[in-house]
Amino acid sequence: MPVLSNGSPQYIWAVNAVLILIWHALVWIFCLKADASFFDPRKPLYRIYKWETKNSFYTKKLKIKKWKDKLPQYIAKGGFSKKQIKNLSEMSPEYIKKFIVETCRGEWDHLVCCMYSVISFLINPLPYAVLFSCIVIVCNLPFIAIQRYNRMRLLRLYKKKQSDH
């Protein structure tokens, strides 16, 4: 029996709102503290799949170019901004490699934030579990898509810069 099964709708919403914030904060803190090697782009989680390589999924199906710059972004002190991608020709291979790792960090953050769904199903009655899981997943998926889309672009640029040197 879920922990919140006897709670009022307002109570269930309040508890989930607080827990979602706490979960996201803990994941974010881990991301900030974790070593860059944890976010190695060669790991299976971060690899780009064949169906993604031509960008048609992102550009034609998701129309990512129309909305990606409208979403907020977190930039740590000395961090990377997606707006910096416009200065591609000025980036060194080392800088691009660090940027690629940061896209993995961002993707991991948003993927793990989606794991709140597990908590939701443990504490909520089924309709609320589904609702809060959907909210968390729908709110994080666009950011995951942006990280993967940008990483593809940066990987291509990195390979080009490597061959130029």
C-alpha positions in Angstrom: 0.0 0.0 0.0 1.5 3.4 -1.0 2.6 5.7 1.7 0.4 8.6 0.5 -2.7 6.5 -0.2 -4.8 8.1 2.5 -3.7 11.7 1.8 -5.8 14.4 0.3 -5.0 15.5 -3.3 -3.5 18.7 -2.0 -1.2 16.8 0.4 -0.2 14.4 -2.3 0.7 17.3 -4.6 2.6 19.1 -1.9 4.6 16.0 -0.8 5.5 15.2 -4.4 6.5 18.8 -5.2 8.9 18.8 -2.3 10.3 15.4 -3.0 10.8 16.2 -6.7 12.7 19.4 -5.7 14.8 17.4 -3.2 15.5 14.6 -5.8 16.5 17.1 -8.5 18.7 19.0 -6.0 20.5 15.8 -4.9 21.1 14.7 -8.5 22.4 18.2 -9.4 24.8 18.2 -6.5 26.1 14.8 -7.5 26.6 16.0 -11.0 28.6 19.0 -9.8 30.8 16.9 -7.5 31.3 13.9 -9.8 34.6 13.6 -11.7 34.5 14.2 -15.4 35.6 10.6 -16.0 32.2 9.5 -14.8 30.7 11.3 -17.8 33.0 9.7 -20.4 31.3 10.1 -23.8 32.6 6.6 -24.9 30.4 4.9 -22.3 27.4 3.1 -23.7 24.9 5.5 -22.2 26.3 8.5 -24.1 27.0 6.9 -27.4 25.2 8.3 -30.4 23.0 5.7 -32.1 22.9 5.2 -35.9 19.3 6.5 -36.1 20.6 9.8 -34.5 23.6 10.4 -36.7 22.0 12.3 -39.5 20.2 14.6 -37.2 17.0 14.0 -39.1 15.3 12.7 -35.9 16.2 15.9 -34.0 15.7 18.4 -36.8 12.8 16.9 -38.8 10.9 14.9 -36.2 11.5 17.0 -33.1 12.1 20.3 -34.9 14.7 20.9 -32.2 16.1 24.0 -33.8 12.8 25.8 -33.3 12.6 25.3 -29.5 16.0 24.4 -28.1 17.1 27.9 -27.4 13.9 28.8 -25.7 14.5 26.4 -22.8 16.5 27.6 -19.8 20.0 26.3 -19.1 22.2 26.0 -16.1 25.7 27.2 -16.5 28.1 26.6 -13.7 30.9 29.1 -13.0 33.3 28.7 -15.8 30.8 26.2 -17.4 29.6 25.7 -20.9 26.7 27.5 -22.6 24.9 26.1 -25.6 25.2 29.7 -27.0 29.0 29.1 -27.3 28.3 26.5 -30.0 27.9 29.4 -32.4 31.6 30.2 -32.2 32.6 26.7 -33.5 35.6 27.8 -35.6 37.3 29.4 -32.5 37.1 26.3 -30.3 40.2 24.2 -29.7 39.9 20.4 -29.7 40.6 20.3 -26.0 37.8 22.8 -25.3 35.4 20.8 -27.5 36.3 17.6 -25.7 35.4 19.3 -22.3 32.2 20.6 -23.8 31.3 17.1 -25.0 31.8 15.8 -21.4 29.5 18.5 -20.1 26.8 17.3 -22.5 27.1 13.9 -21.0 26.9 15.4 -17.5 23.7 17.3 -18.5 22.2 14.2 -20.1 23.0 12.1 -17.0 21.5 14.7 -14.7 18.2 14.8 -16.6 18.0 11.0 -17.1 18.5 10.4 -13.3 15.9 13.1 -12.5 13.5 11.0 -14.5 14.2 8.2 -12.0 11.9 10.0 -9.6 9.3 7.9 -11.3 10.4 4.9 -9.2 9.9 6.9 -6.0 6.5 8.1 -7.3 5.3 4.6 -7.8 6.5 3.6 -4.3 4.7 6.4 -2.5 1.7 7.3 -4.5 -1.6 5.7 -5.4 -1.4 4.5 -9.1 -3.1 7.5 -10.8 -0.8 10.0 -9.0 2.2 7.8 -9.6 1.5 7.8 -13.3 0.8 11.6 -13.3 4.0 12.6 -11.4 6.1 10.2 -13.4 4.8 11.7 -16.6 5.4 15.2 -15.4 9.0 14.5 -14.4 9.7 12.6 -17.6 8.1 15.1 -20.0 9.9 18.0 -18.3 13.3 16.3 -18.6 13.1 14.7 -22.1 13.6 18.0 -24.0 16.8 18.7 -22.1 18.1 15.2 -22.8 17.4 15.6 -26.5 19.2 19.0 -26.5 22.3 17.4 -24.9 22.4 14.5 -27.4 21.8 16.9 -30.3 24.6 19.2 -29.2 26.9 16.3 -28.5 26.5 15.0 -32.0 27.4 18.3 -33.4 30.4 18.7 -31.1 31.6 15.2 -31.9 31.6 15.9 -35.6 33.4 19.2 -35.0 35.9 17.5 -32.7 36.7 14.9 -35.4 37.1 17.6 -38.0 39.5 19.6 -35.7 41.5 16.5 -34.9 42.0 15.8 -38.6 43.0 19.4 -39.3 45.8 19.2 -36.7 
